[in-house]
Amino acid sequence: MTFINYDETRTVQGKKAGAVWGWDAIASVSESDDDTPTSIGTHIAKVFTSFTEQQKHLFTRKQEYKFAADVTPEVIQPVNVYMLNEDVVALFLSLFGNHNKEELLADTKLMESYFGSVEAAHDLLEYVQFI
């Protein structure tokens, strides 16, 4: 898992309790039907805790991370409800930019899950270059 700030720079995060970190949210993509928000959140907390334990030179002590709760709404909204369109496009490209653009645009379910509608997806991705 890689964390990149909005301006795509990597910065050292706060090392003291209560320090502000460089992101407001973490977007995760499930790679398995067995993944749940709880299993993903618990895994992220475990990895963060392990990282602080392994990188003693960066922290004054081991930091304990805990997954608090699954707050997934009953009806899942498309990603563009939670992020600005330009950020959704950036996220989409980071995940799918190496795939065939025409095949992706033809995937109605995928387009709706990120952009709300196929039409909105086509408008936002029309001039975007895929690898």
Protein Blocks (a to p, Z undefined) as FASTA:
>chain_A
ZZddfkopacdddfbehiacfbfbdcdddfbfkbcfklmmmmmmmmmmmmmmmmmmlpgb
dcddddfbdcbdfbdcdfklmpcfklmmmmmmmmmmmpcfklmmmmmmlmmmmnopaklm
mmmmmmpccZZ
